[in-house]
Amino acid sequence: MIDVVRRDRVVHLVINAPPVNVLDAAILGELVERLGELEADETLAAVVLSGEGRCFSAGASVVEHKQEQADGMLRALNDACLALPAFPAPVVAAVHGACLGGAMELISFCDFVIGAPDAVLGQPEIKLGFFPPVAVHQLPRLTGLQNAAYAILSGDNIDAERAVAMGLVQKILPRNEWSEIDALFNGLSAPVLRITKQALAKSL
């Protein structure tokens, strides 16, 4: 469910759960496992998190939002979100197509986000009658209170250009140019990248 592709000193973790890469507890748990397996590799310059097929992810499993499964789902999402900033090397999200709900929450914990021109972000939970606890905690830190309130309380989709303006995406880059991400990190010092990530975390 999580494909691992290594390109020199950059590892791609690719969510591969067709048709729309729904995030369930099993996939989120596997993501944490893959990060754990890579953690000790000091030659690693970066991890790139992306989705296979037509989108990054349509979001967390609606089925697992049911009361009897909700606690396990929230724990799995929380563990995955915390594993991203805790990973010693930079973790970059590369997003195309839909990146909704739990998927948008997940990428908000990456070091930065690259979006394809067709990327669409959103927190539609409010329209489905769900409360998004991770988004409420994390989005105001990234976008400011009013932008976060708009995203969460409206549930509207946010296109790539609007996402950049809000601080949710740092750069728009067509998918056929995503090799630039590999080229960037393969040209940088892995130890310095790790030290710098740690320093940035301590600055908050």
C-alpha positions as CSV (number, residue, x, y, z in Angstrom):
1,M,0.0,0.0,0.0
2,I,3.0,2.3,0.5
3,D,5.5,1.8,-2.4
4,V,9.1,2.7,-1.7
5,V,11.2,4.0,-4.6
6,R,14.8,5.2,-4.0
7,R,16.4,7.7,-6.3
8,D,20.0,8.1,-5.1
9,R,19.7,9.8,-1.7
10,V,16.0,10.6,-2.0
11,V,13.3,8.0,-1.1
12,H,9.8,8.3,-2.4
13,L,7.0,6.9,-0.3
14,V,4.0,6.5,-2.6
15,I,0.5,5.9,-1.4
16,N,-0.9,3.2,-3.7
17,A,-4.4,2.3,-2.7
18,P,-6.6,2.7,-5.8
19,P,-8.8,4.2,-6.9
20,V,-8.3,7.3,-4.8
21,N,-5.8,6.4,-2.1
22,V,-8.1,6.5,0.8
23,L,-6.2,6.7,4.1
24,D,-7.2,4.0,6.5
25,A,-5.5,2.9,9.7
26,A,-3.5,0.2,7.9
27,I,-2.0,2.6,5.4
28,L,-1.2,5.2,8.0
29,G,0.4,2.5,10.1
30,E,2.5,1.3,7.2
31,L,3.6,4.9,6.5
32,V,4.9,5.1,10.1
33,E,6.6,1.7,9.7
34,R,8.4,2.8,6.4
35,L,9.6,6.0,8.1
36,G,10.9,4.0,11.0
37,E,12.8,1.7,8.6
38,L,14.5,4.7,7.0
39,E,15.2,6.7,10.1
40,A,18.7,5.3,10.7
41,D,19.9,5.9,7.1
42,E,22.2,8.9,7.6
43,T,22.9,9.1,3.9
44,L,19.3,9.9,3.2
45,A,18.8,13.5,2.1
46,A,15.0,13.6,1.9
47,V,11.7,11.7,1.8
48,V,9.1,12.6,-0.8
49,L,5.5,11.6,0.1
50,S,3.1,11.3,-2.9
51,G,0.1,9.4,-4.2
52,E,-0.1,7.0,-7.1
53,G,-2.8,7.3,-9.8
54,R,-5.3,10.1,-10.2
55,C,-4.7,11.9,-6.9
56,F,-2.7,12.2,-3.7
57,S,-5.5,11.0,-1.5
58,A,-9.3,11.6,-1.2
59,G,-8.8,11.6,2.6
60,A,-9.3,9.4,5.6
61,S,-11.6,6.4,5.5
62,V,-15.2,7.5,6.1
63,V,-16.0,3.9,7.2
64,E,-13.4,4.2,9.9
65,H,-14.9,7.4,11.1
66,K,-17.8,5.4,12.6
67,Q,-17.9,5.4,16.4
68,E,-16.6,1.9,16.9
69,Q,-13.6,2.5,14.7
70,A,-13.0,6.3,15.2
71,D,-10.5,6.0,18.1
72,G,-8.2,3.7,16.2
73,M,-8.4,5.8,13.1
74,L,-7.6,9.0,15.0
75,R,-4.7,7.3,16.7
76,A,-3.3,6.1,13.4
77,L,-3.6,9.6,11.8
78,N,-2.1,11.2,14.9
79,D,0.9,8.8,14.9
80,A,1.5,9.4,11.1
81,C,1.3,13.2,11.5
82,L,3.7,13.2,14.4
83,A,6.1,10.8,12.6
84,L,6.7,13.3,9.7
85,P,8.2,16.2,11.7
86,A,10.0,13.7,13.9
87,F,11.8,12.1,11.0
88,P,15.4,13.4,11.0
89,A,15.6,14.2,7.2
90,P,13.3,16.6,5.4
91,V,9.9,15.2,4.3
92,V,8.3,16.9,1.3
93,A,4.8,16.3,0.2
94,A,4.3,16.2,-3.6
95,V,0.6,16.6,-4.3
96,H,-1.5,16.2,-7.4
97,G,-5.3,16.0,-7.8
98,A,-7.4,15.7,-4.6
99,C,-5.8,16.1,-1.2
100,L,-8.7,16.2,1.1
101,G,-9.6,15.9,4.8
102,G,-7.1,13.6,6.6
103,A,-4.7,13.8,3.6
104,M,-4.6,17.6,3.9
105,E,-4.0,17.2,7.6
106,L,-1.2,14.7,6.9
107,I,0.7,17.0,4.5
108,S,0.4,19.9,6.9
109,F,3.0,18.1,9.0
110,C,5.6,17.8,6.2
111,D,8.5,20.2,6.0
112,F,7.0,21.8,2.8
113,V,4.5,21.0,0.1
114,I,4.9,20.9,-3.7
115,G,1.7,21.1,-5.6
116,A,0.9,20.2,-9.2
117,P,-1.3,22.8,-11.0
118,D,-4.2,20.4,-10.7
119,A,-3.9,20.0,-6.9
120,V,-7.1,20.6,-4.9
121,L,-6.9,20.8,-1.1
122,G,-9.8,20.9,1.3
123,Q,-11.2,20.0,4.7
124,P,-14.7,18.8,3.8
125,E,-15.4,17.2,7.2
126,I,-17.8,20.0,8.2
127,K,-20.0,19.1,5.2
128,L,-20.0,15.4,6.3
129,G,-20.9,16.2,9.9
130,F,-17.4,15.4,11.2
131,F,-15.1,17.4,13.5
132,P,-11.5,17.7,12.2
133,P,-9.4,17.8,15.3
134,V,-6.0,17.7,13.6
135,A,-6.9,20.5,11.2
136,V,-8.1,22.7,14.0
137,H,-4.8,22.2,15.8
138,Q,-2.4,22.5,12.9
139,L,-3.8,24.8,10.2
140,P,-3.9,28.1,12.2
141,R,-0.1,27.6,12.7
142,L,0.4,27.5,8.9
143,T,-2.2,29.8,7.5
144,G,-3.2,32.2,10.3
145,L,-6.6,32.0,12.1
146,Q,-8.9,33.4,9.4
147,N,-7.5,31.3,6.5
148,A,-7.7,28.2,8.7
149,A,-11.3,29.1,9.7
150,Y,-12.3,29.5,6.1
151,A,-10.8,26.2,5.1
152,I,-12.3,24.3,8.0
153,L,-15.7,26.0,8.5
154,S,-16.6,26.3,4.8
155,G,-15.3,22.9,3.7
156,D,-14.7,24.4,0.3
157,N,-12.0,23.1,-2.1
158,I,-8.9,25.1,-2.5
159,D,-7.0,25.2,-5.8
160,A,-3.3,25.2,-6.1
161,E,-2.9,29.0,-6.5
162,R,-5.1,29.7,-3.5
163,A,-3.3,27.1,-1.5
164,V,0.0,28.9,-2.2
165,A,-1.5,32.2,-1.2
166,M,-2.7,30.7,2.1
167,G,0.6,29.0,2.9
168,L,-0.6,25.5,2.5
169,V,1.6,24.9,-0.6
170,Q,5.0,26.4,-1.1
171,K,5.5,25.9,-4.8
172,I,3.5,24.9,-7.9
173,L,5.4,22.5,-10.1
174,P,4.0,20.3,-12.9
175,R,4.3,16.6,-12.3
176,N,6.6,16.1,-15.3
177,E,9.1,18.4,-13.5
178,W,9.0,16.7,-10.1
179,S,12.4,15.2,-10.8
180,E,13.6,18.7,-9.8
181,I,12.8,17.7,-6.2
182,D,15.3,14.7,-6.4
183,A,17.9,16.9,-8.1
184,L,17.6,19.5,-5.4
185,F,18.1,17.2,-2.4
186,N,20.6,14.9,-4.1
187,G,22.8,18.0,-4.5
188,L,22.7,18.9,-0.8
189,S,24.5,17.6,2.3
190,A,22.4,15.1,4.2
191,P,24.0,15.9,7.6
192,V,23.5,19.7,7.1
193,L,19.8,19.1,6.0
194,R,19.2,17.1,9.2
195,I,20.8,19.7,11.5
196,T,18.9,22.5,9.8
197,K,15.6,20.6,10.1
198,Q,16.3,20.2,13.9
199,A,17.1,23.9,14.2
200,L,14.0,25.0,12.5
201,A,11.9,22.8,14.8
202,K,13.5,24.4,17.8
203,S,12.8,27.9,16.5
204,L,9.1,27.5,17.0
